[in-house]
Amino acid sequence: MFDFGIPGYQPNWLHARRDVEAAHGARLAALAGRTLSHVWLVWDLDGDEWFADCPVLLDFVGPPDPRYRRHPLGRAYRSW
């Protein structure tokens, strides 16, 4: 499995809403009320579509979660 250079990245492919809710519902509910400020994804300019196999990064306004890990280059990331 390719990890895109993200330490700890271990995708868990979920295909149904109920599976996403079961795996991540509590964490997603904790984001309620926070403002989404940025979204990053990998976009194929030639195909005009996103690469669904790549991670999607969400950034919310406010202090970062203390459980975030620090990348050696100073970038913060969180992998669920």
Secondary structure, DSSP 8 states (H G I E B T S, - for coil): ---TT-TT-------SHHHHHHHHHHHHHHTTT--EEEEE--EETTTTEE-TTS--EEEESSS--TT-EE-TTS-EE---
